Each structure stands twice: as structure tokens, then as C-alpha cells.
Amino acid sequence: MNYYYEVPEGTSVLGRPGGGYYYQAHCSPAQGGSLNHLVHSQALNNSTRVWLENANGVTLVKAPPSDTSWGQVDEREFVMVKLRARNLVG
């Protein structure tokens, strides 16, 4: 299970400058990992969009209120998000 966060310009997450994409990977105990709740909470609060990637696929779990694509994912866009994302943990 992986989370991907879209952070707007001028917003920081854990002291890192915003304006980009970040991820937290291997958050599932089934994968031998665990979710860093402090990191996730701060990233979730400061993100405009958040995607959850797990064994069932990818779901948009946070989007602006005006966005009507809740739950839906543009696969091409998500590939670009994954390529640009920087690790928040480690």
C-alpha cells in the first residue's frame, strides 16, 4: 500500500518545501511496513490531492471540493505523479 501526495507551491511538509509530489511507500503491515501516521497526517492536511495505491489498484482519496473525479484516476497522470514523487520517509 502506497500513498502519493500532491503538495501545492508554498506549502511545506515536514520542513520540506512544497510544490510537487511526495510518496510514502510500503505502508501495509502485510508488506512488512507500517504507515508513519505523523508523516501521513501532515502530508494529508497539506495536500490538494492524495492517491492510495494498493492490491486493488489506485484510488483518488482526496481531491478539492470542486473536483468531481473522487475515486477515479487518470492512469497516465498517475504514472507521471509516480515518476515525479519524492519519498517523505527516509
C-alpha positions in Angstrom: 0.0 0.0 0.0 1.4 3.4 -1.1 0.2 6.9 -0.6 1.0 9.7 -3.1 0.5 13.4 -2.2 0.2 16.5 -4.4 1.5 19.4 -2.4 0.9 23.0 -3.7 3.6 25.6 -4.1 4.4 27.5 -0.9 3.2 24.6 1.4 5.8 22.6 3.3 5.6 19.1 4.6 7.9 18.1 7.4 10.0 21.1 6.7 10.5 20.2 3.1 9.4 22.8 0.5 6.1 22.1 -1.2 5.3 22.3 -4.8 5.5 18.8 -6.0 4.6 15.2 -5.4 5.7 13.0 -2.5 5.0 9.4 -1.5 5.0 7.1 1.5 5.6 3.5 0.3 5.0 0.1 1.9 2.5 1.3 4.4 0.8 -2.0 4.9 1.8 -4.5 7.6 1.1 -7.2 5.0 4.1 -5.8 3.1 6.3 -5.7 6.2 5.9 -2.0 6.6 3.8 0.4 8.6 2.2 3.8 8.0 4.1 6.7 9.6 1.0 8.4 11.0 2.7 11.7 11.7 4.0 12.0 8.2 0.7 10.9 6.7 -1.3 13.3 8.8 0.8 16.3 7.9 1.0 15.3 4.2 -2.7 14.7 4.0 -3.6 18.0 5.6 -1.2 20.0 3.3 -2.1 18.2 0.0 -4.6 19.1 -2.6 -4.9 15.5 -3.9 -4.0 12.2 -2.4 -3.9 8.8 -4.1 -3.9 5.4 -2.5 -2.3 2.5 -4.4 -2.9 -1.0 -3.2 -3.5 -4.5 -4.4 -7.0 -3.4 -5.7 -5.5 -0.6 -7.9 -5.3 3.1 -7.4 -8.0 5.4 -5.9 -8.1 9.1 -5.6 -8.9 9.5 -1.8 -8.6 13.3 -1.5 -9.5 16.0 -4.1 -10.6 19.6 -4.0 -14.3 20.0 -3.3 -14.9 21.3 -6.8 -13.3 18.2 -8.3 -15.9 15.7 -9.5 -13.4 12.9 -10.1 -13.4 11.5 -6.5 -12.2 7.8 -6.6 -11.4 8.0 -10.3 -7.8 8.0 -11.5 -6.4 9.2 -14.8 -3.8 6.4 -15.3 -1.5 8.4 -17.5 -1.5 11.3 -15.0 -0.8 8.9 -12.1 2.2 7.4 -13.9 3.6 10.9 -14.1 2.9 11.5 -10.4 4.8 8.3 -9.5 7.8 9.3 -11.6 8.0 12.8 -10.1 7.2 11.8 -6.5 9.9 12.1 -3.8 10.0 9.9 -0.7 8.7 11.6 2.5 10.1 9.0 4.8 13.9 8.4 4.8 
